[in-house]
Amino acid sequence: TALVAPLGTRAASLDDTRAPTLDKVVFIVSDGTGETAKLVMSKLLVQYSDFGVPTVKVFGQVTKQEQLNDIMQQAGTFEKDQFLIFCTLVDPVLCDLMEQMAKTLDIRKINLMTDLLKSVGDWLGSSARGIPGDDMLGGPLKTQSAVNANFFKMAEAVQFVQQHISGLNQQDWPQADVVIVGLGRSGTEVVATYLGQLGIRAACLSISPGEPVPRELFLMPPEKVVVLSMELEALVQRRKNQLLELERRRAPSFFEGGYADRERIEFEAEFMSDLVRKNPEWRGALDFTHPAGDEG
């Protein structure tokens, strides 16, 4: 449910399912719906989640001086170190009034829009109109909450992939939407990275006969495990190219002897095939010979 509190309603957490656990209070003040400020504040608070959840109260559609006076009177009842006003006001009259009252009452305040509008105005060589965003839906840019949600979903998925590449952090695999497995250089990292950009939380793992298969892989729902394969000659060539590139850059190589040998890769492929036969509910194997990029 949308948490836009009219004046006089009780305070509530940004996340309706979590009760406040921190002795801090945030007033979100907006001349629109408050969705922009809520979204930004939510993303900021994630960075401090270890400290608990503050109490958050949202005041939307604040367009009159009387409304702002009422809000600031409520704000003045809190201790300075306990309280923060986080706002997205664009009306210059209300912005100036908020600034003056915050100084008079010694209230900590952040207006998200002030510096942003100045910077964009300097870039465009123009002045902001001071019109709330909700009144400008017919303008050149139509902002939709779905766009914001999709962007942050993608950003979180990309971060998840980066933290779970090449078998890292296997304890987090239950949070993954998919785990991509295959032989080294068969494209697992390429696919995981691409899926992350689509908002899909992907982990990946290179399978090698010389290393035990992680127990966590067998605990995954089998439909979330996707196997990649590649034609033998293509995989041999990709590994040779990788070794040549390391040599060209004079970078150290940590691969075992025979890493790019055909016989070695045939043995690995048979090991992988046997693993797939023992886990028939896994998805694939999907041939990644031709779409394969430079990594994986």
C-alpha positions in Angstrom: 0.0 0.0 0.0 1.2 3.5 -0.8 2.4 5.3 2.3 1.5 8.9 1.7 0.3 10.2 5.1 -2.0 13.2 5.2 -1.3 15.7 8.0 -2.0 14.4 11.4 -1.8 10.7 10.6 0.4 8.4 12.6 4.0 7.8 11.6 4.8 4.6 9.8 7.8 2.7 8.4 8.7 3.0 4.7 8.2 -0.8 4.5 4.8 -1.6 5.9 5.9 -5.1 6.9 8.8 -3.9 9.2 8.2 -2.1 12.5 10.6 0.8 13.4 13.6 -0.5 15.3 15.7 2.7 15.4 15.2 5.7 17.6 15.3 8.1 14.6 12.5 9.9 12.8 12.3 11.0 9.2 9.7 13.3 7.8 9.4 13.0 4.0 7.9 16.2 2.6 6.8 16.5 -1.1 4.8 18.8 -3.2 3.8 15.7 -5.3 3.0 12.2 -4.2 6.2 11.7 -2.3 7.1 8.6 -4.4 10.4 10.0 -5.6 11.6 10.9 -2.1 10.4 7.5 -0.7 12.3 5.7 -3.4 15.5 7.6 -2.8 15.2 7.3 1.0 14.6 3.6 0.8 17.7 3.1 -1.3 19.7 5.2 1.2 18.5 3.4 4.2 19.5 0.0 2.7 23.1 1.2 3.1 22.6 1.5 6.9 20.3 -1.5 7.5 22.6 -2.7 10.3 21.5 0.2 12.4 17.8 -0.6 12.2 14.7 0.9 10.7 13.7 4.5 11.5 10.2 5.8 11.9 9.1 7.4 8.6 6.2 9.7 8.0 5.3 10.9 4.5 3.6 14.2 3.8 2.4 14.4 0.2 0.8 17.2 -1.9 2.3 19.9 0.3 1.6 23.0 -1.7 0.6 25.6 0.8 2.4 27.6 3.5 -0.2 26.4 6.1 0.6 22.8 5.5 4.3 23.5 5.8 3.8 25.4 9.1 1.9 22.4 10.5 4.7 20.0 9.5 7.4 22.1 11.0 5.5 22.5 14.2 5.4 18.7 14.5 9.1 18.5 13.6 10.0 21.0 16.3 8.9 18.5 19.0 11.8 16.1 18.2 15.4 16.3 19.4 17.8 17.6 16.7 20.0 14.4 16.6 16.9 12.2 16.4 15.2 13.9 13.5 15.6 14.6 9.8 13.4 16.2 7.2 13.9 14.8 3.7 12.0 16.7 1.0 11.6 17.1 -2.7 10.1 20.6 -2.9 10.5 22.5 -6.1 8.3 25.6 -5.5 10.9 28.4 -4.7 8.5 30.0 -2.2 8.1 26.8 -0.3 11.8 26.0 -0.5 12.7 29.4 0.9 10.1 29.0 3.7 11.4 25.6 4.5 15.0 26.8 4.7 14.1 29.7 7.0 12.0 27.6 9.3 14.6 24.8 9.5 17.2 27.3 10.5 14.9 29.0 13.1 13.9 25.7 14.7 17.4 24.2 14.3 16.1 21.2 12.3 18.3 19.0 10.2 16.9 19.2 6.6 17.8 17.8 3.1 16.0 19.1 0.0 16.9 16.6 -2.6 15.9 18.8 -5.4 17.8 22.1 -4.6 21.3 21.1 -5.8 19.9 18.9 -8.6 17.8 21.7 -10.0 20.7 24.2 -9.8 23.1 21.8 -11.5 20.7 20.9 -14.3 19.7 24.6 -14.7 23.4 25.5 -15.1 23.8 22.8 -17.7 20.8 23.9 -19.6 21.4 27.6 -19.2 17.9 28.0 -17.8 15.9 28.3 -14.6 13.6 25.6 -13.2 9.9 26.3 -13.4 9.2 25.2 -9.9 6.3 23.0 -10.8 5.7 19.7 -8.9 6.6 16.7 -11.0 3.0 15.3 -10.7 1.8 18.3 -12.6 4.1 17.8 -15.5 3.1 14.3 -16.7 2.4 15.8 -20.1 6.0 17.1 -20.4 8.9 15.8 -22.5 9.7 13.0 -20.0 7.0 10.8 -18.5 8.2 9.3 -15.4 6.7 5.9 -14.5 7.2 4.1 -11.2 7.6 0.9 -13.2 10.7 2.4 -14.9 12.3 3.2 -11.6 11.4 -0.2 -10.2 12.9 -2.0 -13.2 16.1 0.0 -13.1 16.7 -0.8 -9.4 15.8 -4.4 -10.0 18.4 -4.5 -12.8 21.0 -2.8 -10.6 20.5 -5.2 -7.7 20.7 -8.2 -10.1 23.9 -7.0 -11.7 25.4 -6.5 -8.2 24.3 -10.0 -7.3 26.0 -11.5 -10.4 29.2 -9.7 -9.6 29.2 -11.1 -6.1 28.4 -14.7 -7.3 30.6 -15.0 -10.3 32.8 -18.1 -10.7 31.3 -20.0 -7.8 31.7 -17.2 -5.2 29.5 -17.0 -2.1 27.7 -20.3 -2.7 25.9 -19.9 0.6 23.7 -17.2 -1.2 22.7 -19.4 -4.1 19.1 -19.9 -2.6 18.6 -16.2 -3.3 19.5 -16.7 -7.0 16.9 -17.0 -9.8 19.3 -19.3 -11.7 22.7 -20.9 -11.4 24.6 -21.3 -14.6 27.1 -24.2 -14.8 29.5 -25.4 -17.4 33.1 -26.1 -18.2 35.6 -23.3 -17.8 35.4 -20.9 -20.7 32.0 -22.3 -21.9 30.2 -19.0 -21.5 28.9 -19.2 -17.9 30.0 -15.7 -16.9 28.8 -14.2 -20.2 25.3 -15.6 -19.7 25.2 -14.6 -16.0 26.2 -11.1 -16.7 23.6 -10.8 -19.5 20.9 -12.1 -17.3 21.8 -9.6 -14.6 21.3 -6.8 -17.0 17.8 -8.2 -17.5 17.1 -8.0 -13.8 17.7 -11.8 -13.2 19.8 -12.7 -10.2 22.3 -15.3 -11.6 25.2 -17.1 -10.1 27.6 -19.2 -12.2 30.1 -22.0 -11.6 32.8 -23.6 -13.8 32.8 -27.4 -13.3 36.2 -29.2 -13.2 36.8 -32.9 -12.6 39.7 -32.0 -10.2 37.4 -30.0 -7.9 34.4 -31.3 -5.9 31.0 -30.1 -7.1 29.6 -27.8 -4.3 26.9 -29.4 -2.2 24.9 -26.2 -2.5 24.3 -27.0 -6.2 22.4 -30.1 -5.4 20.3 -28.3 -2.9 19.0 -25.9 -5.5 15.6 -26.5 -7.1 16.7 -28.4 -10.2 14.7 -26.1 -12.6 17.0 -23.2 -11.4 20.2 -25.0 -12.6 21.0 -24.4 -16.2 23.9 -26.2 -18.0 25.9 -24.8 -20.8 27.8 -26.8 -23.4 30.2 -25.9 -26.2 31.6 -27.7 -29.2 34.9 -29.3 -28.4 37.0 -27.4 -31.0 35.5 -24.1 -30.1 36.3 -24.7 -26.4 39.9 -25.7 -27.2 40.4 -22.6 -29.2 38.9 -20.3 -26.5 41.2 -21.7 -23.9 44.2 -21.3 -26.2 43.2 -17.7 -26.9 43.0 -17.1 -23.2 46.5 -18.4 -22.5 47.9 -16.4 -25.4 46.3 -13.2 -24.1 47.8 -13.8 -20.6 51.2 -14.4 -22.2 50.8 -11.2 -24.3 50.0 -9.2 -21.2 52.8 -11.0 -19.3 50.2 -11.8 -16.7 50.6 -14.9 -14.4 48.6 -18.0 -15.3 47.1 -20.1 -12.6 45.7 -22.8 -14.9 46.9 -26.4 -14.6 49.1 -27.9 -17.3 47.1 -29.2 -20.2 44.3 -26.6 -19.6 43.9 -26.1 -23.4 44.7 -29.7 -24.5 42.1 -31.5 -26.5 42.3 -34.7 -24.5 42.0 -32.9 -21.2 38.9 -31.0 -22.4 37.4 -34.3 -23.7 37.8 -35.8 -20.3 36.2 -32.7 -18.7 33.3 -32.9 -21.1 32.6 -36.5 -20.3 32.7 -35.7 -16.6 30.1 -32.9 -17.2 27.9 -35.2 -19.3 27.9 -37.8 -16.5 26.9 -35.1 -14.0 24.0 -34.0 -16.2 22.9 -37.6 -16.6 22.8 -38.0 -12.8 20.7 -34.8 -12.5 18.1 -35.1 -15.4 15.9 -32.3 -14.0 18.6 -29.7 -14.6 17.9 -27.5 -17.6 20.0 -28.0 -20.7 22.6 -28.6 -21.8 22.3 -25.5 -23.9 24.8 -25.2 -26.7 26.7 -21.8 -26.3 29.2 -22.3 -29.1 28.2 -19.5 -31.3 26.8 -16.8 -29.0 29.8 -17.0 -26.7 31.7 -13.8 -26.0 35.1 -13.1 -24.8 34.6 -14.0 -21.2 33.2 -17.0 -19.4 
